[in-house]
Amino acid sequence: MTEHRAATLSDLPENDPTEVAVGDRKVVLVRQASSVFAVAATCPHKGVPLKMGAVKDGKLICPAHRAMFDLESGDLLAPPACESIASYPVRVDGEDVYVTVEPDQPEHPLPAHAGRGDDPRRFVILGSGAAGWRAAETLRREGFEGTINVVTDEGPVPLDRTGFSKGYLNSGETPALRDESTVAKLGIEVVKGRATGITPALKTVNLDGGVSLDYDALLIATGCDPRKLDVPGADLEGIHMIRGMADADALREDIESRAKAGPVRVAIVGAGFIGLEAATNLNKRDGVEVTVVTPEARPLAKLFGDAFGDRLLSEHREAGIEMRTETRVTGFAGSRRVEALETEGGDSIPCDIAIVAIGAKPRTEWLPFETLQDGGIGVDDKLAVAGVEDIYAAGDIAQLPTPWGDVRIEHWRFAQELGELAARNMLGQGARYAGTPFFWSMQQPNGSYSYTGHAESWDDARGAPDGDSFQVEYVTGGRKAAVLALGFDDDLTKLTLEMAGTGPVADA
Ligand SMILES: Cc1cc2nc3c(=O)[nH]c(=O)nc-3n(C[C@H](O)[C@H](O)[C@H](O)COP(=O)(O)OP(=O)(O)OC[C@H]3O[C@@H](n4cnc5c(N)ncnc54)[C@H](O)[C@@H]3O)c2cc1C
């Protein structure tokens, strides 16, 4: 055990995280009056320095993706981080601040959790994605000692699929959320298989291969499938979609194999988040030429406004990506493999590989309940499915009432929040959504674009999406419902907490 003099009180502005060196470790100090808290210097999620974070209501919030930690204990409070941060003992002697660091203390410990114990109950979770996996870990964190079966047709470990349209396309570095030894430590049993039916009256779920599992509580978190483009030639070889690791691997391998014969022309159908991320990342590869084709005049303008759509257009064009706007794809040409996209206007866009990225559709068609028009499942504010006992739904498939209205949102952190909420309610805690929707996309030199709150439509978009740092506020019914931003800002980070549980805030 080694105590180090780390700072003087006057070095530490109140509530402003300050990074210091303590021995050979970096530590973040936060002073509140004459008390000082010392925690790990980086967020476990993507290693972002927490000195850039914000402090509010005893929480330290990562500015990049909004993971939250208890300032005093370092305990994990909100996703997307999966670990806590180390908290170090502090002694203040007059003006001097001393911090004790154990040399073998992990910076990012696994949150405290129960193991498999005597509880005879079995909770079954369908899907090992953002929502399903988070639910499984939350059950253990909340002290559940029964059996947890996570049924998945992916695996064997849970993966962070947000990387599959980004760096993974070039690096192939597996974005695992947990390794097999941690899964075992958590006492979570991963069952490889595909759920094919549920009999609510018998409380059983059927898997392919004839296996069936009894459950005391069931969570459906089966996520989405990419939408197919239903046009002639859609089954030709060389046409890809991206959802899981196998898709990203197949795309990468196809590009690498075609690259042996010369430059590879990749045509991407769709200019949503996944299409644009794939375009940006594939465009970084030597010998790959990327064209994006979209029926819209400006990408994502419907959600974020024309000015941001214009920004995206010029940003992608400046990077050397060909952006074909107001162009609708009506077919794929080729004999065995795709050779070109055909457009409504009669054009032919030659390509060696095509990627279809036109949105996603909930994987719910096999369920014995009525689904919503978009394939989602309507749930109540506790994520319970109406008319059946002890069945919950979370993640991309769930439409739930929130202060932003009835929403079904397809984003990683939100899916994780719903996974946590579902777990609490499987344990009978009667919890309701008390977070703030948030997502990030498209890495920029100065961070990623981020979006806090939710506004499917808005009366006014205030602010210009210009330069290396900006905020655009979306105001509806006189209230600020969402903010699109580039760059970090304490007020924006704190807005996440202000909106939590209450929704859009009064427009100052
Ligand atoms: C390429 C890509 C990039 C993304 N990037 C971002 C990003 O940058 N930021 C962001 O906020 N969001 C991003 N998203 C969205 C985000 O990943 C999803 O919102 C999130 O994963 C949804 O979580 P989920 O648990 O509902 O579903 P998923 O994570 O899709 O998990 C569903 C799981 O259920 C399994 N499953 C499905 N059906 C069955 C069945 N019948 N039986 C057994 N298992 C089944 C699937 O195999 C999977 O394991 C991205 C999505 C993709 C595809």
The ligand as an SDF file (V2000), in Angstrom:
LIG
                    3D

 53 58  0  0  0  0  0  0  0  0999 V2000
  -23.2200   -2.2480  -37.8180 C   0  0  0  0  0  0  0  0  0  0  0  0
  -23.9370   -1.5240  -36.7290 C   0  0  0  0  0  0  0  0  0  0  0  0
  -23.3830   -0.3600  -36.1710 C   0  0  0  0  0  0  0  0  0  0  0  0
  -24.0500    0.3160  -35.1590 C   0  0  0  0  0  0  0  0  0  0  0  0
  -23.4860    1.4490  -34.6280 N   0  0  0  0  0  0  0  0  0  0  0  0
  -24.1070    2.1030  -33.6160 C   0  0  0  0  0  0  0  0  0  0  0  0
  -23.5180    3.2620  -33.0360 C   0  0  0  0  0  0  0  0  0  0  0  0
  -22.4600    3.7200  -33.4360 O   0  0  0  0  0  0  0  0  0  0  0  0
  -24.1950    3.8630  -32.0140 N   0  0  0  0  0  0  0  0  0  0  0  0
  -25.3680    3.3910  -31.5490 C   0  0  0  0  0  0  0  0  0  0  0  0
  -25.9300    3.9700  -30.6150 O   0  0  0  0  0  0  0  0  0  0  0  0
  -25.9640    2.2910  -32.0890 N   0  0  0  0  0  0  0  0  0  0  0  0
  -25.3520    1.6400  -33.1100 C   0  0  0  0  0  0  0  0  0  0  0  0
  -25.9380    0.5330  -33.6700 N   0  0  0  0  0  0  0  0  0  0  0  0
  -27.2330    0.0690  -33.1680 C   0  0  0  0  0  0  0  0  0  0  0  0
  -27.0470   -0.8570  -31.9720 C   0  0  0  0  0  0  0  0  0  0  0  0
  -26.0390   -1.7990  -32.2280 O   0  0  0  0  0  0  0  0  0  0  0  0
  -28.3680   -1.5670  -31.6580 C   0  0  0  0  0  0  0  0  0  0  0  0
  -29.3170   -0.5690  -31.3270 O   0  0  0  0  0  0  0  0  0  0  0  0
  -28.2380   -2.5290  -30.4950 C   0  0  0  0  0  0  0  0  0  0  0  0
  -27.2970   -3.5290  -30.7670 O   0  0  0  0  0  0  0  0  0  0  0  0
  -29.5980   -3.1640  -30.1870 C   0  0  0  0  0  0  0  0  0  0  0  0
  -29.4500   -4.0520  -29.1400 O   0  0  0  0  0  0  0  0  0  0  0  0
  -30.4420   -5.3150  -29.0220 P   0  0  0  0  0  0  0  0  0  0  0  0
  -29.9640   -6.0580  -27.8220 O   0  0  0  0  0  0  0  0  0  0  0  0
  -31.8300   -4.8810  -29.0990 O   0  0  0  0  0  0  0  0  0  0  0  0
  -30.1660   -6.1570  -30.3230 O   0  0  0  0  0  0  0  0  0  0  0  0
  -28.8370   -6.8230  -30.8370 P   0  0  0  0  0  0  0  0  0  0  0  0
  -27.6350   -6.1540  -30.2770 O   0  0  0  0  0  0  0  0  0  0  0  0
  -28.9720   -6.8910  -32.3140 O   0  0  0  0  0  0  0  0  0  0  0  0
  -28.8980   -8.2790  -30.2480 O   0  0  0  0  0  0  0  0  0  0  0  0
  -29.8960   -9.1910  -30.6170 C   0  0  0  0  0  0  0  0  0  0  0  0
  -29.4050  -10.5800  -30.3060 C   0  0  0  0  0  0  0  0  0  0  0  0
  -30.4490  -11.5130  -30.4440 O   0  0  0  0  0  0  0  0  0  0  0  0
  -30.0000  -12.6370  -31.2080 C   0  0  0  0  0  0  0  0  0  0  0  0
  -31.1960  -13.2510  -31.7750 N   0  0  0  0  0  0  0  0  0  0  0  0
  -32.0850  -12.7180  -32.6300 C   0  0  0  0  0  0  0  0  0  0  0  0
  -33.1060  -13.5700  -32.8650 N   0  0  0  0  0  0  0  0  0  0  0  0
  -32.8540  -14.6650  -32.1230 C   0  0  0  0  0  0  0  0  0  0  0  0
  -33.5350  -15.8790  -31.9100 C   0  0  0  0  0  0  0  0  0  0  0  0
  -34.7100  -16.1350  -32.5080 N   0  0  0  0  0  0  0  0  0  0  0  0
  -32.9870  -16.7810  -31.0700 N   0  0  0  0  0  0  0  0  0  0  0  0
  -31.8080  -16.5370  -30.4320 C   0  0  0  0  0  0  0  0  0  0  0  0
  -31.1230  -15.3900  -30.5840 N   0  0  0  0  0  0  0  0  0  0  0  0
  -31.6480  -14.4650  -31.4200 C   0  0  0  0  0  0  0  0  0  0  0  0
  -29.0360  -11.9980  -32.1820 C   0  0  0  0  0  0  0  0  0  0  0  0
  -28.1910  -12.9370  -32.7690 O   0  0  0  0  0  0  0  0  0  0  0  0
  -28.3030  -11.0430  -31.2360 C   0  0  0  0  0  0  0  0  0  0  0  0
  -27.3480  -11.7140  -30.4590 O   0  0  0  0  0  0  0  0  0  0  0  0
  -25.2990   -0.1600  -34.6910 C   0  0  0  0  0  0  0  0  0  0  0  0
  -25.8670   -1.3070  -35.2650 C   0  0  0  0  0  0  0  0  0  0  0  0
  -25.1920   -1.9950  -36.2630 C   0  0  0  0  0  0  0  0  0  0  0  0
  -25.7990   -3.2320  -36.8660 C   0  0  0  0  0  0  0  0  0  0  0  0
  1  2  1  0
  2  3  1  0
  2 52  2  0
  3  4  2  0
  4  5  1  0
  4 50  1  0
  5  6  2  0
  6  7  1  0
  6 13  1  0
  7  8  2  0
  7  9  1  0
  9 10  1  0
 10 11  2  0
 10 12  1  0
 12 13  2  0
 13 14  1  0
 14 15  1  0
 14 50  1  0
 15 16  1  0
 16 17  1  0
 16 18  1  0
 18 19  1  0
 18 20  1  0
 20 21  1  0
 20 22  1  0
 22 23  1  0
 23 24  1  0
 24 25  2  0
 24 26  1  0
 24 27  1  0
 27 28  1  0
 28 29  2  0
 28 30  1  0
 28 31  1  0
 31 32  1  0
 32 33  1  0
 33 34  1  0
 33 48  1  0
 34 35  1  0
 35 36  1  0
 35 46  1  0
 36 37  1  0
 36 45  1  0
 37 38  2  0
 38 39  1  0
 39 40  1  0
 39 45  2  0
 40 41  1  0
 40 42  2  0
 42 43  1  0
 43 44  2  0
 44 45  1  0
 46 47  1  0
 46 48  1  0
 48 49  1  0
 50 51  2  0
 51 52  1  0
 52 53  1  0
M  END
$$$$
